[in-house]
Amino acid sequence: MHTLVRRYIKTAIAFLVIGLLLGGWMIVERELGGGGVHPHLVSAHTHILLIGFVMFMILGVGQWIFPRPAAGDTRYRPLAAESAYWILLLTTSARSVAEVARDWSDEMVVRWVIVVAAIGQIVGFVVYFVVMWSRIRPLGSQIREGRGERF
C-alpha cells in the first residue's frame, strides 16, 4: 500500500474519531445541557464525518484500487495527487474548526474562513479527479467482456 493511500486512510480514521467525539459532545449538550445544538456545530459534524471520514476513505481506496498509471502516461502527476490530499486536509480541517468556532463567534474572519475553506474543498476534489481521470480505465476487463463474461 502506497504512502499516500495510507495517509488518506489514516486521516479518515482520525476524522472519524474527531467526528464521533464532537457528536458525543453535541448529544450531551442537547440532552443534558438544556439547550439545542447550534446549526454550525451540526455543519461541522457533518463535514468532519462526510468529507473528513467518508470521502478521505473513498479517495484513499480509489488511489489504491485504480490501475497504476500506464507506462509513459504523463497525465498522472504524483505531486498533483499529493497536493489534492493536502488541499483537502487543510480546507476540511479549517472549515471544521471555523464552523465549531461559529458556535460562539460571529466574527467576519471566521465566516471568511468557512467560505474560503469550502471553496478550497471544491478545488481539492477537482484536483483529485483531474489527477485520477487517466487511471480510471479498463485493465483486462475488455478482454473478459469480449469473451462474454459478465460481472
C-alpha positions, -999 to +999 in steps of 0.1 A: +000+000+000+015+033-011+023+061+014-004+084+000-031+057+003-021+050+039-022+087+046-057+091+032-070+061+052-053+071+085-066+106+081-101+093+075-098+073+108-086+105+126-116+124+112-139+096+123-126+098+159-130+136+159-165+134+144-176+109+170-162+130+198-179+161+185-212+141+181-209+128+216-204+163+230-234+176+209-257+148+222-247+155+258-252+193+252-286+187+236-300+162+261-283+172+294-272+208+287-307+221+285-303+237+251-303+230+214-273+224+192-261+253+171-265+247+133-228+254+127-219+225+151-242+203+130-225+215+099-190+209+114-201+174+125-214+167+090-183+178+073-160+161+096-178+128+091-188+130+054-158+148+039-132+140+066-141+104+071-162+091+042-146+110+014-110+106+026-116+068+029-131+067-006-103+088-021-077+067-004-092+034-015-096+049-050-058+056-051-052+021-040-076+001-063-075+020-096-049+007-120-014+023-118-008+049-144+001+033-178+037+033-187+046+066-203+013+083-190+023+119-185-012+129-173-008+113-139+013+136-117+022+122-083+029+158-070-006+168-080-021+137-063-002+147-031-014+183-035-050+172-036-046+154-003-030+185+014-056+209-001-085+187+012-069+181+046-062+218+052-095+230+040-116+204+057-098+210+089-101+247+086-137+246+078-145+222+106-126+243+132-142+275+119-177+261+120-172+249+156-159+284+164-191+299+149-209+284+179-196+312+200-183+338+175-199+360+149-166+375+137-164+382+100-130+365+098-145+332+110-172+335+083-145+341+057-125+311+068-156+289+063-163+303+028-127+301+016-123+266+031-155+255+013-141+268-020-108+251-012-126+218-007-141+221-041-107+228-056-092+198-038-118+175-052-114+189-087-076+184-084-080+148-072-103+138-100-083+155-127-053+136-115-071+103-113-090+106-146-064+088-166-063+059-141-100+052-145-096+028-173-102-009-181-074-032-173-081-067-185-119-063-183-122-055-220-107-090-228-131-107-204-161-088-216-151-096-252-154-133-243-189-127-230-180-127-193-204-107-172-196-093-137 
